[in-house]
Amino acid sequence: MIKSAITVSLVAQAKGGPFVYWDGLESAAASAAKLGFDAIEIFAPSAAAIDRPALHALLKQHHLS
């Protein structure tokens, strides 16, 4: 099964680049879910920049992966 994903950049220097969302995970997740996407793809400055428990809760809230 093919799933759809949309990109989110958390890197300030990449704002306006080849990413769809730049204004944070919360708004990106809400918008992606509303538009019917299955997942979000996160471009972060590092793995340490992501609060994993908060991310998992956010994804669960919006039924995303």
C-alpha positions as CSV (number, residue, x, y, z in Angstrom):
1,M,0.0,0.0,0.0
2,I,1.3,3.4,-0.9
3,K,1.1,6.1,1.7
4,S,1.3,9.8,1.2
5,A,3.6,12.1,3.2
6,I,4.3,15.8,3.2
7,T,7.5,17.6,4.3
8,V,8.1,19.7,7.3
9,S,11.3,21.7,7.8
10,L,12.5,22.6,11.3
11,V,15.7,24.2,9.9
12,A,15.4,28.0,9.9
13,Q,18.0,28.4,7.1
14,A,15.9,26.2,4.8
15,K,12.7,28.2,5.1
16,G,11.2,28.7,1.7
17,G,13.2,25.8,0.3
18,P,11.8,22.6,-1.2
19,F,9.5,22.0,1.8
20,V,5.8,22.4,2.1
21,Y,5.6,23.4,5.8
22,W,8.1,25.6,7.8
23,D,6.1,26.8,10.8
24,G,6.5,24.0,13.3
25,L,5.3,20.5,13.8
26,E,2.0,21.3,15.4
27,S,0.5,23.4,12.6
28,A,2.1,21.1,10.0
29,A,0.5,17.9,11.5
30,A,-2.9,19.5,11.8
31,S,-2.8,20.7,8.2
32,A,-1.5,17.5,6.9
33,A,-4.2,15.5,8.6
34,K,-6.9,17.8,7.4
35,L,-5.6,17.4,3.8
36,G,-5.7,13.6,4.1
37,F,-2.0,12.8,4.3
38,D,-0.9,9.6,6.0
39,A,2.4,11.0,7.4
40,I,4.8,13.9,7.7
41,E,8.5,13.8,6.8
42,I,10.6,15.9,9.1
43,F,13.7,17.7,8.1
44,A,15.4,18.6,11.4
45,P,18.8,20.2,12.2
46,S,19.6,17.0,14.3
47,A,17.9,14.1,15.9
48,A,18.4,15.8,19.3
49,A,16.1,18.7,18.1
50,I,13.1,16.4,18.2
51,D,11.2,15.7,21.4
52,R,10.3,12.1,20.6
53,P,7.5,11.6,23.2
54,A,5.9,14.9,22.1
55,L,6.2,13.9,18.5
56,H,4.7,10.5,19.0
57,A,1.7,12.1,20.9
58,L,1.3,14.7,18.1
59,L,1.3,12.0,15.4
60,K,-1.2,9.9,17.3
61,Q,-3.5,12.9,17.9
62,H,-3.6,13.5,14.2
63,H,-3.6,9.9,13.1
64,L,-0.3,10.4,11.2
65,S,2.9,8.4,11.0
